[in-house]
């Protein structure tokens, strides 16, 4: 769906014009609703539609690094070049592991001793990850890689009148909703507009089916990688086996 079609469809659903539902209002509602829809897709589908790679410089003596500011759901992959050259995978551990092992994570000497014979790892500390390793952290350009899901980039005014598909991001450092999500998003915007009135406007029968539209969307978006999708079946039976 192009931006121009998206805008026209919303006005069709709401029975409005550019005067009674401005581009600015559509833009505001669309950006609010697309964040909600992205959260639902990440939870219900979990197929990595919003994964981005964030590269950070490792800094000497520093173990804590912040997540991307537009982080959506979960970390998918973390790696680091702790020796300055070779990339190693960092598995996640939690504070329960530290308690069982009975070592204080915040003490550098204890941490290095605990991981001197163990593979490096990381632990979530609020809005940061803490790198756990048996060696002192050194300066390494782009030495830390965090892959995780981020929120789709916000739509801008030019998107609403454009002839390019809305699902195409503005660049390689951003993500957008998948193509199939924009029709449900348009309905979400229409419903938000109608229900925001002091006297809410009635929803169409089609708008009332939004939960079904979303369920169908989850089905469309699942199974992104056909190589690892397993489809159950039963042998053909024409009745002659009996």
N, C-alpha and C positions, 0 to 999 in steps of 0.2 A: 504494500500500500504506500503510495507516495504521500508527501506532506499535504499537498493540495487536496487529494482525495480524502485523507484523514479529516481535515478541517471541514470539507463539504459534507462528509458523512455525519459528523457530530452535529452540524447545523440542521441536517435532514432529520436526525433523531429528535432533536430538541425543538424543531419547528421555529428556528430563529434565523436572524440575518446577521450580517457583520455589524449592524448597529445594536442589536439586542443581545448578541453574544460576541464580544470583541475577540480579536486574535489574542490580546493580552490575557483575557480571562481563560481562553482555551489553553494557552500556554501554561498558565499557572496550574490549572486543574490537571492537565496532562502530566506535568512533571511530578505533581504530588501522587497521582494515581499510578504512574509507571514505577515509582519506587515500591509501592505496595505490591504491584504485579510481579516485579522482579524478585521480591522476597518470597512470594508464593511459588514462583517457578523454581527458585533455588531450593526450596523445601520440598515441593511436591514432585519435581522432576529430577533434580540433582544430576544433571548431565554436563555440567561444566560450561554452560552457555556464557557465563560472565567471568571466566578465568582470565586474569592478566598476570604477567610476570613483572615483578618489581625487583630491580637490581640495586643493591646498596654497597657502599664501600665499607669494608671492615676497618675499624679504627683501633689502633694499638691500645690494648688494655681495656677496651670497651666490650662488654658482653650483651648489653641490652640495646635492642633496635625496635623502633616503632613500626606498627603495621601501616599500610597505606591508609590515608585519611578517608577514602571512600570505600573502605572494606565492608563487604556485604554479609558474608556468612562464615565460611571456614577456610582454614589453610589447607591447601591440597598437597603442597610439596615445598620442602625447604632444603637447600643445599648450600655448601660453603667451600671456599678454597682456604682452609685453615693454615695450610703450609705455604700459601701464596701461589700455588700452581695446580695442584690436583683437586678436583671437585669431589666432595664426599656428601652423601645423603645424610641428613639429620632427621632422626626419628623423634617423635614427640614423646615426652614423658610428663607425668603430672606430679603434683606435690606429694601424692600418696607414695610414689616410688622413693622419694627423698626420705619420707618418714620411715618406711620399711628399712631402707639402707642406713638410716640414722646418721646422715651427714648434713651439715648446714650449707644449703646452696649459696647463700649470700657471702660466704667466706671463701675468697679466692684460693687460698692454700688447700682447704678441705676439698673444694670442688675439683681442683686439678689432681689431687690425690685420688679422689673417687673415680675420675674418668681416665686415669693414667693407663688402665688396662681394659677400658670399655669403649665401644664406638661412640663418637660424638653424637650429641642430641640437642634438643631445645625444649624449653618449657614456656608455657604462656604465663605472662606476668601482666595482668591488666590489659593495656593496649600495646604491649610490647612482647617480643620474644626474647628469651635469654639463651644465649649459646652456651652449651655445656661441653667442655672438652678438657683434655689433660694437658694442653699447652696454653701458653699465654697468647691472647689474640694479638695479631700483628696487622699492620696497615696492608690492605689488599684492595686495589681498585676493582669495584664490582665483584667483591669477594663473597657477597651474600645474595642469594636468590630466593625470593619468597613468591610462590604462586598461590593465588587465592582468588575468590570471587569478589568483584567490586560492583558497585551500583552502576547502572547504565548512565552514560553522560546525559546531562540535561538537554532537552530540546531547546532550540533558540527560535526567534521569530522567523528567520529565513526558512526554517524547516517546514513551517505551516503552509508555505506557498510554493515549496519546491516540487520539482518533478522527479526527484530521486527517491528511491525507496527509503523509508524512515529507518529500516533495519541496518542500513549501511552507516557505519560509524564515521566520524569526521577524520579519523586517523588511526594509526596502529596502537596508540596509547589509550584508546577508549573502546567501550563496548556499547552495543545497543540491544534492545529487545529483539528476539527472533522475529522473522517476518510474520508468522502466524499469530503473533500476540497483539498486533495493532488493531484488529477488529474488536476483540474483547476490551482493549484499552479504550477505544472510542466509546464503547457502551458504558464503561466505568466513568468516563468524563461526562457523558450525557446524564447518567444517574446522579452523579455528584452535583451537577448543575441544577437538576430538577429538585433534588432533596434539600438544596441549600436555601430555597425560598421560604419566606415566612409562612406561606401556604404552599406546601410542596406540590409540584405538578405531578399528575398521574404518570406512571410508567407504562410503556407499551407492553404488549404481551411478549414481544421479543426481548425487551430489556429484563423482564422478569425471569427469563431463561438464562441469565448470566452465569449462575452456578453450573448449569449444564454446559455452557460454552467453555467455561474454565476447565471442567472435567475433560471435555473433548480436546482442549488445548494440551493438557498434560499428556494425553495419549499420543498426540501428534509429536510432541517434543521428546518423548521417551524413546529409547532404542536408537540413539544417535549413531552409535557404532554398531553396525550390523554384524561385525565379526564376533562380538561377544554377546549378541542377543540370542537367547534360546527360546524357541517357540514350540510349545507342547503340541502334540498331535496324537491321533490314534490310527491304527491300521485301517485301510479301507475295508468296509464290510458290506457286501451286496446281498447277504443273506444265504449264500450258497454254502457257507461253512457249517451250517447246521443241518 
